[in-house]
């Protein structure tokens, strides 16, 4: 009967669990799925990328590759480089996605990532300028979902941050006599990451109940979702709430408090992995 009701009345099935303060996958309402990150040349190496990372949040699996290229800065931003994020949801990651041009969800996720980069100031575009008005770095950040089981945004922000921390850029100078750029591949420097944004997503059930790190099924049954992005100083970088149930001020504050705690866990995880790579 239980299995039958999950198919016929999934919401009622879920409510039974929520009444007991747990979820069908055994998690408590405020519990995240197992989170893992692989950075750079370990298990998820993308040899053509200048930095890469693979993040798993339960079954949701996202890979991020960062490719750095040289370009002339825009006329109105002569002292700035570019960051171009792109989120892809290929048909292989879930049945709901189709092959072809990016759908609405992928476009919304790409815009969300662009906003996080801008609002958090994780990378200051002036830091990507090599020669004012002449040369700057362009960072193409491709985030590809390999397996979709909800909470794409948390996994994407995490993968982006981890991949950017893995980027090493060669020293580039402009030859005064020829005016041409010279790239020294032997001398590489890491990117200057000024802030470490981390996203924490919640699904809202029956307009009042908050559950953290929702699966795809939970997102479908929820009356709304909200994503909170904070940095290491506990500063709020963005609140992303695409419609759905409204949140009271108290509930929103609760989400922010939980997001600050989650930030510490994620930062600790990234630092641990980076330390293990650099000590090899």
Steps between C-alpha positions, in 0.01 A plus 500: 500500500784734587671461161167527323412826678841650411409464133132595527517766773863607530420813702294310760776241516754773572282671759492181705876516532512876556259461794766280661771760420675275252508432127456185287879479444556483877631855540380748758341818361817704559745235382709526182580206278855365500717763330828423322736707287788396274724779377734522203711211383335244727202285398331766284792638301400700192840525333397788273383716793714740704307398811235237569292347777233236542238534776252237616204592717330166558431382144522847347834515320643818346833561331653843440782576260663845478677601179708818496556692177650837411292780349485876466295666779173672412537870411284613795683265745859541388637372832279191536505140384198275445335207676256301286306231689286244319289225657408200286229245573552234231234238434723230652471651852121449536196405295348846545769665282518493121792531260532828315532866599508576876157479662347738751648329806856502359468868400365594846788310667760675279352839593497404868871406485582828320315692776686310775837582339403867473332543841755306703802658325667158520718613213550870436508557123780757536723214624462336157642801315856455370554832316248782525300530179714237327479154654294311758408147601164347410392214729249265336336304781307201363286324758355173374252287693579130455224367727203710610326426828402846623687792652694590188589848628685392817704244305574750219625778731713247690651356178568850364680611817706179518597520130600869525720418800675246278581746217863595438557777244831544318686829530418724203691815409485736205825555314555877491681488162268273304178567693433125496409290803749246633378202704731336754357152561773419754384773737139446606300668774168406662195719446430761765179377664380782723183341636374142534125495430305188597135433409249330729161404356173422673168361377183638657224248573137602556609866518659460844738207533863539391716208390863541401681361192188371318508207258337533155185331634484737798545803270209380285270459802605821677293819499816703445879508531751752630878515462716704738858588405741612773874565516758410767422813700135398529407774254189442291599499130161416353155360565353315203130431524329413173134553596308246708399530866594826673739479795456686829790712624559249781514205259739687272724582795495131594616413145782757518620364837505146363676618183781656709550165679499313168760744364748394770451131412552555126803727550656239730442230237662707220798596719555136598499381137730782385740427785512131402580596138771752584669267751549227236 
